[in-house]
Amino acid sequence: MPSRPVSYPPPITIPALGPPTDPSRSARFIFINGLGDDASGLETNTPAWYTPTSLTSSHPELDDDEDNEGIKTSTIYVVSLIDGLISQGIPLNRIIIGGFSQGCAMSLIVGLTSKYAGKLGGIVSLSDYLPLADKISALREEAELTPHVDNKVPMFLARGTRDMMIPKRYCRIAYETLFGLGVKREVARIKEYEGMGHVMSGAVLRDLCAWLEEVVGVDKGS
């Protein structure tokens, strides 16, 4: 089995163009990279948040076991990033977490099972799938959360119709799990991009930026 990451490079921070007119209007977007990438997009050593399983089989019973321990370790790290932002005075409900591929999977796990579940400003999932889908309720109980999701955290969920890395059935499983847990359909912005593969296209980024402006609002001084 490939070794799991035991340390993480420091995140890349992109500062705002200017300070917000009101500190309470500050917002941050934590974006988590996918498998084989890092924050700079220049590394070639195939880093991962957890050991990936095969998502290409037409028979789910043949898929590899999921890396529970690696997912848990990475969840702790992502939560520590949120802790750091809160210590800087960023309001929790103005912290958005999101990612691409494995990064989106981690965003969903953190947004559903961590101590910050139900309290974040939003969750972004690009080329989405949900690991440990059948264990989410149990993980929520471990975190002293109700098994049923009862919040209205906005979500942006997107995938391409020609994504060969994440078969559509995994996307369907993710949505069925989210809504089955109690995620409100009206808070989930679901987008499917015709002909797009396992990439982040300009159309996705445009729609994501528009959604972010809706979620946190636009402060002319930020």
C-alpha positions as CSV (number, residue, x, y, z in Angstrom):
1,M,0.0,0.0,0.0
2,P,1.4,3.5,-0.8
3,S,2.5,5.4,2.2
4,R,0.2,8.1,3.5
5,P,1.5,11.6,3.9
6,V,2.8,12.3,7.3
7,S,3.6,16.0,6.9
8,Y,2.1,18.8,4.8
9,P,3.8,21.8,3.1
10,P,2.6,25.1,4.3
11,P,-0.5,26.4,2.5
12,I,-0.2,29.2,-0.1
13,T,-2.0,32.3,1.1
14,I,-3.3,34.8,-1.4
15,P,-4.0,38.1,0.4
16,A,-7.0,40.3,-0.4
17,L,-6.5,43.3,-2.6
18,G,-7.2,45.5,0.4
19,P,-8.4,45.3,4.0
20,P,-12.2,44.9,4.5
21,T,-14.1,48.0,5.6
22,D,-15.4,46.0,8.5
23,P,-13.3,43.2,10.1
24,S,-16.5,41.2,10.7
25,R,-16.9,41.1,6.9
26,S,-13.6,39.2,6.4
27,A,-13.9,35.9,4.6
28,R,-11.5,33.1,3.6
29,F,-11.7,30.3,1.1
30,I,-9.6,27.2,2.0
31,F,-9.2,25.3,-1.3
32,I,-7.7,21.7,-1.2
33,N,-5.9,20.3,-4.1
34,G,-6.5,16.9,-5.7
35,L,-4.4,13.8,-5.9
36,G,-1.0,14.3,-7.5
37,D,-1.0,18.1,-7.1
38,D,-0.2,20.6,-4.4
39,A,-0.9,24.2,-3.7
40,S,1.5,25.4,-6.3
41,G,0.5,22.9,-8.9
42,L,4.2,22.3,-9.7
43,E,5.1,19.2,-7.7
44,T,5.6,15.8,-9.4
45,N,5.8,13.4,-6.5
46,T,2.0,12.6,-6.5
47,P,1.1,13.7,-3.0
48,A,-2.2,12.5,-1.6
49,W,-4.5,13.3,1.3
50,Y,-5.2,9.6,1.8
51,T,-4.5,6.4,-0.1
52,P,-6.8,6.5,-3.1
53,T,-9.1,3.6,-3.9
54,S,-10.0,2.5,-7.4
55,L,-13.1,4.3,-8.7
56,T,-13.2,2.7,-12.1
57,S,-14.8,-0.7,-11.4
58,S,-18.4,-1.3,-12.5
59,H,-18.7,-3.6,-9.5
60,P,-18.5,-1.7,-6.2
61,E,-17.8,-4.9,-4.3
62,L,-14.5,-5.2,-6.1
63,D,-13.3,-1.7,-5.0
64,D,-10.4,-1.3,-2.6
65,D,-11.0,-0.7,1.0
66,E,-11.0,3.0,1.9
67,D,-8.1,4.6,3.8
68,N,-10.0,5.5,7.0
69,E,-6.8,6.4,8.9
70,G,-5.4,8.6,6.1
71,I,-8.7,10.4,5.8
72,K,-8.9,11.0,9.6
73,T,-5.3,12.3,9.7
74,S,-6.0,14.8,6.8
75,T,-9.2,15.8,8.5
76,I,-7.3,16.8,11.6
77,Y,-4.9,18.9,9.4
78,V,-7.7,20.7,7.6
79,V,-9.5,21.4,10.8
80,S,-6.2,23.0,12.1
81,L,-6.2,25.4,9.2
82,I,-9.7,26.5,10.1
83,D,-8.6,26.8,13.8
84,G,-5.8,29.2,12.5
85,L,-8.2,31.4,10.6
86,I,-10.6,31.6,13.6
87,S,-7.6,32.7,15.8
88,Q,-7.1,35.5,13.3
89,G,-10.6,36.7,13.9
90,I,-12.2,35.4,10.8
91,P,-15.9,34.6,11.5
92,L,-16.5,30.9,11.2
93,N,-19.6,31.4,9.1
94,R,-17.5,33.3,6.6
95,I,-15.0,30.5,6.1
96,I,-15.6,28.5,2.9
97,I,-13.9,25.1,2.5
98,G,-13.7,23.4,-0.9
99,G,-11.5,21.3,-3.2
100,F,-11.0,19.4,-6.4
101,S,-11.3,15.5,-6.6
102,Q,-9.6,14.2,-3.5
103,G,-9.7,17.8,-2.2
104,C,-13.4,17.9,-2.6
105,A,-13.8,14.6,-0.8
106,M,-11.8,16.0,2.1
107,S,-14.0,19.2,2.1
108,L,-17.1,17.1,2.3
109,I,-15.7,14.9,5.1
110,V,-14.6,18.0,7.1
111,G,-17.9,19.8,6.4
112,L,-20.0,16.8,7.6
113,T,-18.0,15.1,10.4
114,S,-15.7,17.6,12.1
115,K,-16.3,19.9,15.0
116,Y,-17.1,22.6,12.4
117,A,-19.8,20.6,10.7
118,G,-22.9,22.8,10.1
119,K,-21.0,26.0,11.1
120,L,-19.0,26.9,8.0
121,G,-19.9,29.5,5.4
122,G,-20.1,27.0,2.6
123,I,-18.7,23.8,1.0
124,V,-17.3,23.5,-2.5
125,S,-17.0,20.1,-4.2
126,L,-15.5,19.9,-7.7
127,S,-15.4,16.5,-9.5
128,D,-17.2,15.3,-6.4
129,Y,-17.4,12.0,-4.6
130,L,-17.8,11.2,-0.9
131,P,-15.5,8.6,0.7
132,L,-16.7,6.6,3.7
133,A,-20.3,7.4,2.5
134,D,-21.7,4.5,4.5
135,K,-19.9,5.7,7.7
136,I,-20.8,9.4,7.8
137,S,-23.5,9.0,10.4
138,A,-21.2,7.0,12.6
139,L,-18.4,9.5,12.2
140,R,-20.8,12.3,13.1
141,E,-21.8,10.5,16.3
142,E,-18.1,10.0,17.1
143,A,-17.8,13.8,16.8
144,E,-20.8,14.2,19.1
145,L,-23.0,15.4,16.3
146,T,-26.5,14.3,15.5
147,P,-26.5,11.5,12.9
148,H,-28.9,13.6,10.9
149,V,-27.7,16.9,9.2
150,D,-29.8,19.8,10.3
151,N,-28.2,23.0,8.9
152,K,-28.4,25.1,5.8
153,V,-24.7,25.4,4.9
154,P,-24.6,26.4,1.2
155,M,-22.9,23.9,-1.2
156,F,-21.5,24.2,-4.7
157,L,-21.3,20.7,-6.3
158,A,-19.9,20.3,-9.8
159,R,-18.7,17.7,-12.2
160,G,-18.0,17.2,-15.9
161,T,-20.1,14.7,-18.0
162,R,-16.9,13.2,-19.4
163,D,-15.0,12.8,-16.1
164,M,-13.4,9.4,-16.5
165,M,-11.6,9.5,-13.2
166,I,-14.8,9.8,-11.0
167,P,-17.5,7.7,-12.6
168,K,-21.0,9.3,-12.4
169,R,-22.3,6.6,-10.0
170,Y,-19.9,7.9,-7.3
171,C,-21.3,11.4,-7.8
172,R,-24.8,9.9,-7.5
173,I,-23.8,8.0,-4.3
174,A,-22.4,11.3,-2.9
175,Y,-25.6,13.2,-3.6
176,E,-27.9,10.4,-2.4
177,T,-25.9,10.3,0.8
178,L,-25.9,14.0,1.4
179,F,-29.6,14.3,0.9
180,G,-30.3,11.2,2.8
181,L,-28.4,12.6,5.8
182,G,-30.6,15.7,5.7
183,V,-28.7,18.2,3.6
184,K,-31.4,20.6,2.2
185,R,-31.6,20.4,-1.6
186,E,-32.3,24.1,-1.8
187,V,-28.8,24.9,-0.4
188,A,-27.0,22.7,-2.9
189,R,-26.1,24.4,-6.2
190,I,-25.5,21.4,-8.5
191,K,-23.8,22.0,-11.8
192,E,-22.9,19.5,-14.6
193,Y,-20.7,20.7,-17.4
194,E,-21.2,19.1,-20.8
195,G,-18.1,17.5,-22.3
196,M,-15.8,18.5,-19.4
197,G,-13.4,15.9,-18.1
198,H,-11.6,15.7,-14.8
199,V,-10.5,19.3,-14.8
200,M,-11.4,22.7,-13.5
201,S,-12.5,24.7,-16.5
202,G,-13.0,28.4,-17.0
203,A,-16.8,27.9,-16.9
204,V,-16.5,26.1,-13.5
205,L,-14.3,28.9,-12.0
206,R,-16.7,31.6,-13.3
207,D,-19.7,29.9,-11.8
208,L,-17.8,29.2,-8.6
209,C,-16.8,32.9,-8.2
210,A,-20.4,34.0,-8.8
211,W,-21.5,31.5,-6.1
212,L,-18.9,32.7,-3.7
213,E,-20.0,36.3,-4.1
214,E,-23.6,35.2,-3.3
215,V,-22.5,33.3,-0.2
216,V,-20.2,35.8,1.4
217,G,-21.3,39.0,-0.3
218,V,-19.0,41.5,-1.9
219,D,-17.3,44.0,0.3
220,K,-16.1,46.9,-1.9
221,G,-13.2,47.4,0.5
222,S,-11.9,43.9,0.4
